[in-house]
Amino acid sequence: MELGGFLSAALTALLAEITRQSLTASATRARARRAGRITIYRLTFAGRLVIDAAILLMAGLAALVVYHGEDWRIAAMLGGFAALCVFAYPGDVVVDPGAGVRTRRWYGRAVQIAWYDVAELKGADQLGQLTLVSVTGQQIVHTSLHSDGPGFRRDIETYARLTPRLGPQS
């Protein structure tokens, strides 16, 4: 790889990380919507914009490849990435103090975890996602593109019966 290609790759990686950090920061600042006692953690506008743009870009590029008669495998790969973005589109996370936490993706059934079924809240991972896990293994993920991550953590810690985890004993 020549120096120009390496420099382009490094700048692309740097731009991607800066974009991810700014999107996560804007999602943290965004407040959740309240409807009575229920709190709704929606995907932020910036999050929807990024996912929608990825879907349109990949699908558009796949269509262009097919239109120009290029290698069909490239179009299949781009179409696969577009489908992956469509199926990865996160749903709203709803916290109800009387019932528990629920979410629903556009293509699937609703996932609900009652407060008495909450086993643990896995802390923010490298991407800033919080994962709520039930005793049966069901999971609800609050992504870094959902609004008000600290508020979600606060709600879970307030309503769920989480037991404190002790560090390893030496």
Phi and psi in degrees as GROMACS dihedral restraints (atoms count N, CA, C in turn):
[ dihedral_restraints ]
;  ai    aj    ak    al  type     phi  dphi    fc
    3     4     5     6     1   -78.8    20    10
    4     5     6     7     1   170.1    20    10
    6     7     8     9     1   -63.8    20    10
    7     8     9    10     1   -37.7    20    10
    9    10    11    12     1   -63.1    20    10
   10    11    12    13     1   -41.0    20    10
   12    13    14    15     1   -66.4    20    10
   13    14    15    16     1   -41.0    20    10
   15    16    17    18     1   -64.0    20    10
   16    17    18    19     1   -42.9    20    10
   18    19    20    21     1   -64.4    20    10
   19    20    21    22     1   -41.3    20    10
   21    22    23    24     1   -62.3    20    10
   22    23    24    25     1   -42.9    20    10
   24    25    26    27     1   -64.9    20    10
   25    26    27    28     1   -41.9    20    10
   27    28    29    30     1   -64.9    20    10
   28    29    30    31     1   -42.7    20    10
   30    31    32    33     1   -67.2    20    10
   31    32    33    34     1   -36.0    20    10
   33    34    35    36     1   -64.8    20    10
   34    35    36    37     1   -43.9    20    10
   36    37    38    39     1   -64.0    20    10
   37    38    39    40     1   -40.7    20    10
   39    40    41    42     1   -64.2    20    10
   40    41    42    43     1   -44.6    20    10
   42    43    44    45     1   -63.2    20    10
   43    44    45    46     1   -39.9    20    10
   45    46    47    48     1   -63.2    20    10
   46    47    48    49     1   -42.8    20    10
   48    49    50    51     1   -68.2    20    10
   49    50    51    52     1   -40.2    20    10
   51    52    53    54     1   -62.8    20    10
   52    53    54    55     1   -42.1    20    10
   54    55    56    57     1   -63.2    20    10
   55    56    57    58     1   -44.5    20    10
   57    58    59    60     1   -62.3    20    10
   58    59    60    61     1   -43.2    20    10
   60    61    62    63     1   -63.7    20    10
   61    62    63    64     1   -41.8    20    10
   63    64    65    66     1   -70.0    20    10
   64    65    66    67     1   -36.6    20    10
   66    67    68    69     1   -66.3    20    10
   67    68    69    70     1   -41.2    20    10
   69    70    71    72     1   -64.4    20    10
   70    71    72    73     1   -41.7    20    10
   72    73    74    75     1   -65.2    20    10
   73    74    75    76     1   -39.9    20    10
   75    76    77    78     1   -68.8    20    10
   76    77    78    79     1   -34.4    20    10
   78    79    80    81     1   -68.7    20    10
   79    80    81    82     1   -35.1    20    10
   81    82    83    84     1   -66.6    20    10
   82    83    84    85     1   -36.2    20    10
   84    85    86    87     1   -76.0    20    10
   85    86    87    88     1   -26.2    20    10
   87    88    89    90     1   -68.6    20    10
   88    89    90    91     1   139.0    20    10
   90    91    92    93     1   -95.1    20    10
   91    92    93    94     1   147.3    20    10
   93    94    95    96     1   -72.8    20    10
   94    95    96    97     1   156.4    20    10
   96    97    98    99     1   -91.1    20    10
   97    98    99   100     1   137.5    20    10
   99   100   101   102     1  -111.0    20    10
  100   101   102   103     1   136.2    20    10
  102   103   104   105     1  -131.9    20    10
  103   104   105   106     1    92.3    20    10
  105   106   107   108     1    70.6    20    10
  106   107   108   109     1  -125.6    20    10
  108   109   110   111     1   -88.6    20    10
  109   110   111   112     1    -9.6    20    10
  111   112   113   114     1   -87.4    20    10
  112   113   114   115     1   139.9    20    10
  114   115   116   117     1  -114.6    20    10
  115   116   117   118     1   129.9    20    10
  117   118   119   120     1  -113.2    20    10
  118   119   120   121     1   119.2    20    10
  120   121   122   123     1  -100.4    20    10
  121   122   123   124     1    99.6    20    10
  123   124   125   126     1   -90.3    20    10
  124   125   126   127     1   161.0    20    10
  126   127   128   129     1   -67.9    20    10
  127   128   129   130     1   132.7    20    10
  129   130   131   132     1   -68.8    20    10
  130   131   132   133     1   164.3    20    10
  132   133   134   135     1   -58.7    20    10
  133   134   135   136     1   -43.8    20    10
  135   136   137   138     1   -62.9    20    10
  136   137   138   139     1   -39.3    20    10
  138   139   140   141     1   -63.9    20    10
  139   140   141   142     1   -44.9    20    10
  141   142   143   144     1   -63.0    20    10
  142   143   144   145     1   -40.0    20    10
  144   145   146   147     1   -62.6    20    10
  145   146   147   148     1   -44.5    20    10
  147   148   149   150     1   -64.7    20    10
  148   149   150   151     1   -47.1    20    10
  150   151   152   153     1   -67.4    20    10
  151   152   153   154     1   -43.1    20    10
  153   154   155   156     1   -62.8    20    10
  154   155   156   157     1   -41.0    20    10
  156   157   158   159     1   -64.2    20    10
  157   158   159   160     1   -39.9    20    10
  159   160   161   162     1   -63.6    20    10
  160   161   162   163     1   -41.9    20    10
  162   163   164   165     1   -62.2    20    10
  163   164   165   166     1   -49.0    20    10
  165   166   167   168     1   -65.4    20    10
  166   167   168   169     1   -40.2    20    10
  168   169   170   171     1   -65.0    20    10
  169   170   171   172     1   -49.1    20    10
  171   172   173   174     1   -65.5    20    10
  172   173   174   175     1   -43.6    20    10
  174   175   176   177     1   -66.4    20    10
  175   176   177   178     1   -40.4    20    10
  177   178   179   180     1   -63.7    20    10
  178   179   180   181     1   -43.1    20    10
  180   181   182   183     1   -64.8    20    10
  181   182   183   184     1   -38.7    20    10
  183   184   185   186     1   -62.7    20    10
  184   185   186   187     1   -41.9    20    10
  186   187   188   189     1   -64.8    20    10
  187   188   189   190     1   -39.6    20    10
  189   190   191   192     1   -64.6    20    10
  190   191   192   193     1   -40.0    20    10
  192   193   194   195     1   -62.5    20    10
  193   194   195   196     1   -43.7    20    10
  195   196   197   198     1   -66.6    20    10
  196   197   198   199     1   -42.5    20    10
  198   199   200   201     1   -61.2    20    10
  199   200   201   202     1   -40.6    20    10
  201   202   203   204     1   -86.1    20    10
  202   203   204   205     1     1.7    20    10
  204   205   206   207     1    72.3    20    10
  205   206   207   208     1    26.2    20    10
  207   208   209   210     1   -76.8    20    10
  208   209   210   211     1  -176.4    20    10
  210   211   212   213     1   -59.1    20    10
  211   212   213   214     1   124.9    20    10
  213   214   215   216     1   -63.9    20    10
  214   215   216   217     1   -24.7    20    10
  216   217   218   219     1   -67.4    20    10
  217   218   219   220     1   -32.7    20    10
  219   220   221   222     1   -66.5    20    10
  220   221   222   223     1   -43.5    20    10
  222   223   224   225     1   -63.3    20    10
  223   224   225   226     1   -39.1    20    10
  225   226   227   228     1   -64.9    20    10
  226   227   228   229     1   -40.2    20    10
  228   229   230   231     1   -65.5    20    10
  229   230   231   232     1   -45.8    20    10
  231   232   233   234     1   -65.3    20    10
  232   233   234   235     1   -39.8    20    10
  234   235   236   237     1   -63.9    20    10
  235   236   237   238     1   -37.2    20    10
  237   238   239   240     1   -64.0    20    10
  238   239   240   241     1   -41.7    20    10
  240   241   242   243     1   -64.4    20    10
  241   242   243   244     1   -38.9    20    10
  243   244   245   246     1   -63.3    20    10
  244   245   246   247     1   -43.2    20    10
  246   247   248   249     1   -63.7    20    10
  247   248   249   250     1   -39.8    20    10
  249   250   251   252     1   -59.5    20    10
  250   251   252   253     1   -42.9    20    10
  252   253   254   255     1   -63.9    20    10
  253   254   255   256     1   -39.5    20    10
  255   256   257   258     1   -63.5    20    10
  256   257   258   259     1   -44.7    20    10
  258   259   260   261     1   -79.5    20    10
  259   260   261   262     1   -15.4    20    10
  261   262   263   264     1   -89.5    20    10
  262   263   264   265     1    -2.6    20    10
  264   265   266   267     1   -60.8    20    10
  265   266   267   268     1   115.2    20    10
  267   268   269   270     1   -77.3    20    10
  268   269   270   271     1   148.6    20    10
  270   271   272   273     1   -91.1    20    10
  271   272   273   274     1   172.6    20    10
  273   274   275   276     1   -66.6    20    10
  274   275   276   277     1   146.5    20    10
  276   277   278   279     1  -106.7    20    10
  277   278   279   280     1   123.7    20    10
  279   280   281   282     1  -113.5    20    10
  280   281   282   283     1   126.4    20    10
  282   283   284   285     1  -108.7    20    10
  283   284   285   286     1   119.2    20    10
  285   286   287   288     1  -116.1    20    10
  286   287   288   289     1   115.1    20    10
  288   289   290   291     1   -57.6    20    10
  289   290   291   292     1   -25.5    20    10
  291   292   293   294     1   -89.6    20    10
  292   293   294   295     1   -19.9    20    10
  294   295   296   297     1  -122.5    20    10
  295   296   297   298     1   -41.6    20    10
  297   298   299   300     1   140.3    20    10
  298   299   300   301     1  -148.8    20    10
  300   301   302   303     1  -119.0    20    10
  301   302   303   304     1   139.5    20    10
  303   304   305   306     1  -142.9    20    10
  304   305   306   307     1   156.7    20    10
  306   307   308   309     1  -151.9    20    10
  307   308   309   310     1   161.6    20    10
  309   310   311   312     1  -152.8    20    10
  310   311   312   313     1   124.2    20    10
  312   313   314   315     1   -81.7    20    10
  313   314   315   316     1   159.9    20    10
  315   316   317   318     1   -62.4    20    10
  316   317   318   319     1   -25.5    20    10
  318   319   320   321     1  -105.2    20    10
  319   320   321   322     1    -5.9    20    10
  321   322   323   324     1  -125.8    20    10
  322   323   324   325     1  -174.4    20    10
  324   325   326   327     1   -83.6    20    10
  325   326   327   328     1   161.3    20    10
  327   328   329   330     1   -71.2    20    10
  328   329   330   331     1   144.8    20    10
  330   331   332   333     1  -112.2    20    10
  331   332   333   334     1   125.3    20    10
  333   334   335   336     1  -129.8    20    10
  334   335   336   337     1   135.2    20    10
  336   337   338   339     1  -123.0    20    10
  337   338   339   340     1   115.8    20    10
  339   340   341   342     1   -71.4    20    10
  340   341   342   343     1   155.8    20    10
  342   343   344   345     1   -58.9    20    10
  343   344   345   346     1   -37.4    20    10
  345   346   347   348     1   -75.1    20    10
  346   347   348   349     1   -11.3    20    10
  348   349   350   351     1   -95.6    20    10
  349   350   351   352     1    -3.2    20    10
  351   352   353   354     1   -70.4    20    10
  352   353   354   355     1   123.6    20    10
  354   355   356   357     1   -95.1    20    10
  355   356   357   358     1   -44.4    20    10
  357   358   359   360     1  -162.3    20    10
  358   359   360   361     1   160.8    20    10
  360   361   362   363     1  -116.4    20    10
  361   362   363   364     1   109.6    20    10
  363   364   365   366     1   -78.0    20    10
  364   365   366   367     1   127.1    20    10
  366   367   368   369     1   -61.8    20    10
  367   368   369   370     1   171.5    20    10
  369   370   371   372     1   -57.7    20    10
  370   371   372   373     1   125.2    20    10
  372   373   374   375     1   -85.5    20    10
  373   374   375   376     1  -165.6    20    10
  375   376   377   378     1   -62.4    20    10
  376   377   378   379     1   -26.0    20    10
  378   379   380   381     1   -93.2    20    10
  379   380   381   382     1    -1.7    20    10
  381   382   383   384     1    85.6    20    10
  382   383   384   385     1    16.1    20    10
  384   385   386   387     1   -86.8    20    10
  385   386   387   388     1   139.8    20    10
  387   388   389   390     1  -106.7    20    10
  388   389   390   391     1   132.6    20    10
  390   391   392   393     1  -119.1    20    10
  391   392   393   394     1   120.8    20    10
  393   394   395   396     1   -94.0    20    10
  394   395   396   397     1   126.0    20    10
  396   397   398   399     1  -118.3    20    10
  397   398   399   400     1   134.7    20    10
  399   400   401   402     1   -92.6    20    10
  400   401   402   403     1   171.4    20    10
  402   403   404   405     1   -66.7    20    10
  403   404   405   406     1   -22.9    20    10
  405   406   407   408     1   -90.1    20    10
  406   407   408   409     1    -2.5    20    10
  408   409   410   411     1    97.9    20    10
  409   410   411   412     1    -4.6    20    10
  411   412   413   414     1   -63.8    20    10
  412   413   414   415     1   148.4    20    10
  414   415   416   417     1  -130.2    20    10
  415   416   417   418     1   143.5    20    10
  417   418   419   420     1  -125.3    20    10
  418   419   420   421     1   125.6    20    10
  420   421   422   423     1  -108.5    20    10
  421   422   423   424     1   126.4    20    10
  423   424   425   426     1   -98.9    20    10
  424   425   426   427     1   105.0    20    10
  426   427   428   429     1   -76.2    20    10
  427   428   429   430     1   170.2    20    10
  429   430   431   432     1   -72.6    20    10
  430   431   432   433     1    -8.0    20    10
  432   433   434   435     1   -98.3    20    10
  433   434   435   436     1    -3.1    20    10
  435   436   437   438     1   -79.5    20    10
  436   437   438   439     1   154.5    20    10
  438   439   440   441     1   -72.1    20    10
  439   440   441   442     1   148.5    20    10
  441   442   443   444     1    54.3    20    10
  442   443   444   445     1    62.6    20    10
  444   445   446   447     1   -56.9    20    10
  445   446   447   448     1   -45.8    20    10
  447   448   449   450     1   -62.4    20    10
  448   449   450   451     1   -35.4    20    10
  450   451   452   453     1   -66.7    20    10
  451   452   453   454     1   -38.0    20    10
  453   454   455   456     1   -63.2    20    10
  454   455   456   457     1   -47.2    20    10
  456   457   458   459     1   -59.4    20    10
  457   458   459   460     1   -42.8    20    10
  459   460   461   462     1   -62.7    20    10
  460   461   462   463     1   -43.9    20    10
  462   463   464   465     1   -61.9    20    10
  463   464   465   466     1   -44.3    20    10
  465   466   467   468     1   -64.2    20    10
  466   467   468   469     1   -45.3    20    10
  468   469   470   471     1   -66.3    20    10
  469   470   471   472     1   -27.4    20    10
  471   472   473   474     1   -75.4    20    10
  472   473   474   475     1   -46.0    20    10
  474   475   476   477     1   -95.3    20    10
  475   476   477   478     1   -28.9    20    10
  477   478   479   480     1   -85.7    20    10
  478   479   480   481     1   155.2    20    10
  480   481   482   483     1   -95.8    20    10
  481   482   483   484     1    75.2    20    10
  483   484   485   486     1   -87.6    20    10
  484   485   486   487     1   135.7    20    10
  486   487   488   489     1   -92.6    20    10
  487   488   489   490     1   138.3    20    10
  489   490   491   492     1   -65.0    20    10
  490   491   492   493     1   139.9    20    10
  492   493   494   495     1   -94.7    20    10
  493   494   495   496     1   131.4    20    10
  495   496   497   498     1   -93.2    20    10
  496   497   498   499     1   145.0    20    10
  498   499   500   501     1   -70.5    20    10
  499   500   501   502     1   169.3    20    10
  501   502   503   504     1   -62.8    20    10
  502   503   504   505     1   139.4    20    10
  504   505   506   507     1   -85.8    20    10
  505   506   507   508     1   137.9    20    10
